[in-house]
Amino acid sequence: MRGARLLTTALVAVLGVLGGPLLAPASSTSLAAETGPVRDLYRQPFSWDSPWNLPLADSARFVPFDSGADRIYLDIEDISVDPAFPVKTLDADGRDVQVHTDPELTADGSWNHCSTFLVDDGSRRTVVQGQPLKLEAGGDPSFEFGWPEVSLTSTGLPGCHGGSGLSGLGGSVRVGEVSGAAPIRHALKISLNCKRTCSTAGGGFRWPATKADGYFEDQYGGTLDGVRMGSLLAVPPDTDLAGLRNPDVRKIAEAMRTYGAYVVDDTSGESTNSLSVQAGAERELPNIDSEEMQELFGMLDLVENNTAATPGGGPLGSPRRAACAGPFADGTGGAPAGC
């Protein structure tokens, strides 16, 4: 179901000036000259210009899209990146790696639990990813397929999502983000019903994805060429969110309107979409399969000009929907003035 887009850009702008609850259009909310607050490396990692951290550009061009989803569910990701966690030996596809392991985390080896662990390498700025994860509480983790280590200060693109080759850490809704007072300050990740909506154009993927599912030629059935693995979908800036009254749905909606959401996998269900979240965050999203959440996903349109040269729909230095990412606690990693 498409969300109601009832307000004109002019009216939203007036409300923004008067302090109304809605975001004003991109041209009047540009904050490219500012940066966000200091970041925790383990809570909001990766470089300020990573697609995971960049707000949408004012110049983002939207193309109407409808996934037709009538069920939304959570894609659970196992994330263990706290340096205070005890060190265990990870069997990463036959390679032993010392990693910080959440003593309460468990996994039964079922597929699509994209998993990320902080490597105990001295710097504690590197993660290793893989799936499917097997782990008993307090034990040593293992996964069958592993990916190369990724620096937490890099762009953080590659990772364990098998459909796209994208990160299992960047874009994840983390524990505490939905229930907390602060806005979500990063892009999100979603999976689509690719039999209905993903195109085979360009090999079934586009930047920042590096691949599509191996079955894409036979199973992807979408007709909009721009919608593939790696596509950026977002709620257009003039969309009225007033009908979204559940706090968890509204929090996700505001992130989707400010940063958007990247397509990282196929749900393999013709009428389903999913949202990627850290294990434990599901308690903060009681309305994941509500009519409101379905309405929100129906509001998502394609950002057609999201490319490596124009991330978020505009080149670096373009006015954006929110302040760019601030520095880490050591003063590094923040966006320059006029990001």
N, C-alpha and C positions, 0 to 999 in steps of 0.2 A: 504494500500500500504506500503510495506516495504521500509524503508529509505535506501539510498545508503550507504554501508559501504565500502568505496573505499580505505581507507588508511590502510596500515599494521601497527601493533604496533610499529615496528622499525621506520617507517617513522614519525609517530606521535611523538615518543620520540625525534627524531632529530629536528623536528619543535619546540618542547617544549624547547629544549636547546638553539635554535637560537632565541627564543622569538616570535615564530609564534603564530597565533591567536588561534590555537586549543589546547585543554587540552592534555597534555602528558598522556601516560598510567599510570595506578594506581601506578606502582612500582616507577615511577620517579616523582610523584606529592604528595607523602605521606606527610602529615603534622600532624601526630599524636602527635608530641612533642610540637605543638603550640596550641593556643586557639584563638578563634575569638574575635571580639571586645566586649565591654561592651553591655549587652542586656537590653532593656526595658522590664520589667516584663510583661507588658500588650501587647507588640507588638510581642515578641518572648518568650512566657512563657515555663514553664516546665523544668525539670531537664536536665542537659547536656547529660545524658545517656538515655533520652527518645527516643523512636524510631522516634518521630517527629523531633528531633534535630540531630541525628547521621548521619554523611555522610556515604556513602557506603564504605565498607572495600575493600582493595585491593584483598582480597581473595574471594570476591563475585563471585559465579558461576552462569552463565547466561544460561538459556534454551530458545531456540527460541519460540516466541509466536506471534500470530497475532489475534487481536480482530475482524478484518474484519469490523471495523467501517467506515462508509462513512458520518457520521454526528457527530460533537462534539458540545456540548452545555455546558452552565454554570449551575452548581447546586448552587443556592444562599443560603448562610447561614447568619442568622441575628446575628451579634456579637456586643454586647454593654458592653464593659469592661473598659471604660475610667472612672477613679475615679472622674473626674470633672463633669460627667453627673449628673443631678438631681436624687434624690432617689424617686422611686415609689414602689408601692406594687404589686408584682407579684403573681398572682394566679397560683401556680405551682401544677397543678393536685390536687386542693383542699387544698393546703397548702400555707399560706401567707408568702412571703419572701420579705424582703426589698432589692431592687436591684437598681444599677445605670443604668438609662435608657436614651438612645440617644433620645433627644427631637424631632429629625427629622425622626426617624425610624418608619415605618409602616408595617403592615402585615395583610393579610386578612383571615388568618386561613387555607390557603391551605396546603396540605401535603408536606412533605420533605423540609420545611424551618426549618432545624435544627437550634436551637436558643440558644445563650449563654449570660448570664448576670453576671456582677460582683456583688457579694453579699456585702451589706453594713453591715459587721459584726465587724467593728473595725479594723481588720487586712487588709481588702481589698485585700486579697490573695486567695479568694475562688470564684468559679463560680458555677452557677447552669444552667442546660441545659434541654431542652424539645422541644416538637413540638406537633401539629402545633401551631404556634404563632398567636395570635390576638392582634393587637395594633394599636390604633389611635395616630397620632402625639401628643406628650405631655401627653398621657394618661397612664393608668396602664396596663401593659401587662398581658397576660394569655396564658397558653398552657394546652392542654388536658392530655398529658402524660409527666411526669417529671422523671428526673434521680437524684440520690444523688449528693450532692455537691462534687466538685473536687478541690484540692489545685493547685494553679498556680505554685507551686514549686515541685509538684509530677511528676511522669512520664506522667500524663495526658492522660491516655489511654481511660477510659470509657466515653461514652457519647451518644448523641442523634441520631446517625445514626442507623436507625432501622434494616438495613440489616446486620450490623456487630457488633453493640454495641460500636462503636468507637466514638471518640471525635468530637464535632462540632466546636472546636476551634483549636486544634492541626492540623497542616497540611493545614490549610486554607490559600489561597492566600489573603493577607490583602490589604486594600486600601493603595496605595502608593508603594507597593512592585514592581509591574511591571514597573511603570513609573519612579521609583527612580533610582539613579545611582548605588547603592549597589546591589550586587547579592542577590538572595533569599537564605537565609541560613537555610533552613529546608526542610524536605520532604513534598510532596504534597499529595492530596487525589483525587482519581478518582472513578468513577462508571463504571461498565462494562455492556455489554449486556449479562446477565447471561444465557439466553436461549441458546446462542451460545457458550459462553466461560467459564462459571463457572462450576467447578466439584462438584459432590456430595460427593467426598471422604472426610473422616474425619468429617462427619456431615455438609459439605459445608463450613467449615471455618478453619482457622489456626491462630496461634499467629501472631499479637497481638489481632485479633478479638476474641470475646467471643461467637459469634452466627452467624447463617446464617438466611436468610429469612425463614419464617414459611413454605413457599411453595417449599423449595429448592429441596425436593425429586422428585417432579413432574415437576418442571420448569427449574431447572439448567440442561444444556445440553452439557457442555464442556467436552472434552476428555483428557485434560492435567490435571492430578490429582493435581498438585501443584497450579493451579489457582483457588482460592476460595476467600471468604471474608477474608480480612486481608493479602492477598498476597502482596508482595512488587514487583512492576514492575519498571524497570529502563532502561534507554538508556545505552548500553554497552560503556565502556570508549574509545574504538577505533572507535566509530561511527563518520563519517564525518557530521558535521552540517553546512557546507558551503552553502548548498542550502536553508537554512532557513534564509531568508533575512528580514522578518518583525520583528521589535524589540520586539514586545510582544511575538511572537512565539519563538524567539531565547531565551528570558529570561526564559520562561517556560522550554525550551529544556535544558538549562544549569543546571537548578535545577533538572530536571529529570535525567541528567547524573551524577550529583554530589551526590544527596540524594535519588532519586527515588520517587515513588508515591505508596501509599497504597490503596488497593481496599476496599471501605467502603459501597457501595450500588449497587443495580441493577437498570439499567436505564429502564428496562421493554420494551426495544425496540431492535429488533434483529440487527439493524445496527447502534446503537448509543453508544457513550461513553460520559462521562461528567467530568468536572473539578470543584472541590469545591472552591468557592471564597466567600469572605465577600461581603455583599450587598454594592454596590458602586464601587467595583473593576471592575465591568463589563465594565465601561467606559475606562479602561486601556487595554482591550482585544478586540479590534475591529475585530481581525482576528480569533476569536474563531472557526468559522465554515469554515475557509478557507482550500484550498487544502494543504497549508503548515502545518496547525495544524493537519489535517488528516494524513499527512506524518509523523509528529512527533509521534503521537500516534501509528502509524505503526512501529516505531522504538523500542517501548517498548518490552523488554523481561522479563521473569520471573527470579527473584533472588531466586534460589531454596534453598539456604542454609541460608535463613533469619529465625532465630529461637530466642527464648528467650535467649539461651546461645550464639548465634552468631548473634546479631542484625546487620542488614545491611550487613550480609554475613561474619561476623568475630567476634571473642570474643572481649570484651573490652580490650584495649591495643594494638589491631591490627593497622597496618598502614591504613590510610583512605584517601579518595579522597580529603578531605579539612580539615581545622582546626576544631577541636571540639568546641562546644559552649563555649563562654566566660562567665564571671560572670555577675550577675545583678548589678545594680548601687550601692547596699550596699556591694558589694564584695563577696557575697555568690553565690553558684549555678554554678560556673565555672568548667570546666573539669580540672582534674589533669594533670600534665605533663605526656606525653606518654599515653593519653587517649585511 
